[in-house]
C-alpha cells in the first residue's frame, strides 16, 4: 500500500498509532474488537498503551530509522495527540497513509492559524491578535481590551502555556514569563457554559456527530462531561453543523473535537469556537459506555476505510475524570449502578494528571444535571 492509495483495511491488518497515552490505549482496544491489530510508537517506555498491544516501538520521534521500520510494519498511521513533530509526520507520510492528513496538523498545531481558518469559514470566535513581543502585546490589549487570555501559539494543553491578563497586571513580566516569541491574545469570553462536539468523517465525506457534550473544567483540566448538554435543540444543531463544516473544509478523515463557548446573544444564546482537536478527545470518553458506538471505534472505522456507525445514546450520561490522587478511590465506584470504571495504568499519580475516568449511564427519567457533583 502506498500513501496515495485509498485506505481499505481488512481484519488482521495493522494500524500504527503515534503516542502511547490513554487515548492510544483506547484506540487500540477499539481496533482489537474489530479484528484489527495496532502497533504503538512512543518515546516513553512506561506508555500505558503498550499494555494492550503485542508490538510497540519505543524511540524518539527524531529517530528516522525507527520511524521507517515502524512504517514498514503497519498499513495506515494515525495519532493520539496533535503535537506530532512535522518532520516525523513527513517521513511517515512518504511511506504509508497518515490519517488525519498531516497537513491538517499545520493548521491545528498553531492557535493563530487555527483561528484564522475558522474565521475564514464565517464561524464565530473570540476576538484575537497575533503577539510576537511585549510591545505588540500592549498594542493587542489596546485593541481587544481586558481581561484577555495570552496563549502560546503551539504546544499548550490543560491550561499550560497561557495566562489571564487583568487590569493593572504587568504585561511585560507576563510576556517574559510565558517564554515564547509567538503567541496569540484572545478576548476573555464570558461564557454561559462550555460545550463540545465529537464528529467523525469518512474518506467518502460521511459525517456523524455524537450528541453535544457539556463540560466543566477545574484548574483548566476537564473534570466532568454531561450529555446531553443543557442547551436548546436548535443551538445543538448549530454546534453540530459547525463541526461538520470544519471537518468537511479540512477534508478530514477520522474523529475530531470542536470545543465551543455558549454566550449570550441579542436573539438568544449563540456559540463561538474555542479550539479544534484533530483526534479523539477527553470530552468524548462518555461514548465508551454511553452510546452504541464509541468515538474510538468511529475513528478506527474512518481511518480503516470502513462505514461509520450511527451513534445512539443509551440515556443521560456523566463522565468524571479521576485526576491525580483521585484514582486511589476507584473502588467506591465499582458498586455504583450504571457506572463503568476505566483505569489507565499510568503509574504514580501526579497532581493534574488524568489517571482514569468513570462513566455513568443514568435512567432516562433522572435529571443528569444534578448527578455526580
Secondary structure, DSSP 8 states (H G I E B T S, - for coil): --TTS-----TT-EEEEE--SHHHHHHHHHHHHTT-EEEEEES-TT-GGGGG-SEEEE--TT-HHHHHHHHHT-SEEEESSS---HHHHHHHHTTSEESS-HHHHHHHTSHHHHHHHHHHTT--B--EEEE-SHHHHHHHHHHH-SSEEEEESSS--TTTTEEEE-TT--HHHHHHHHT-S-EEEEE----SEEEEEEEEE-TT--EEE---EEEEEETTEEEEEEES-SS-HHHHHHHHHHHHHHHHHTT--EEEEEEEEEE--TTS-EEEEEEEESS--GGGTTHHHHBSS-HHHHHHHHHHT-------B-S-EEEEEEEGGGGGGGGGGTTSTTEEEEE---SS--TT-EEEEEEEE--TTS-GGGS--
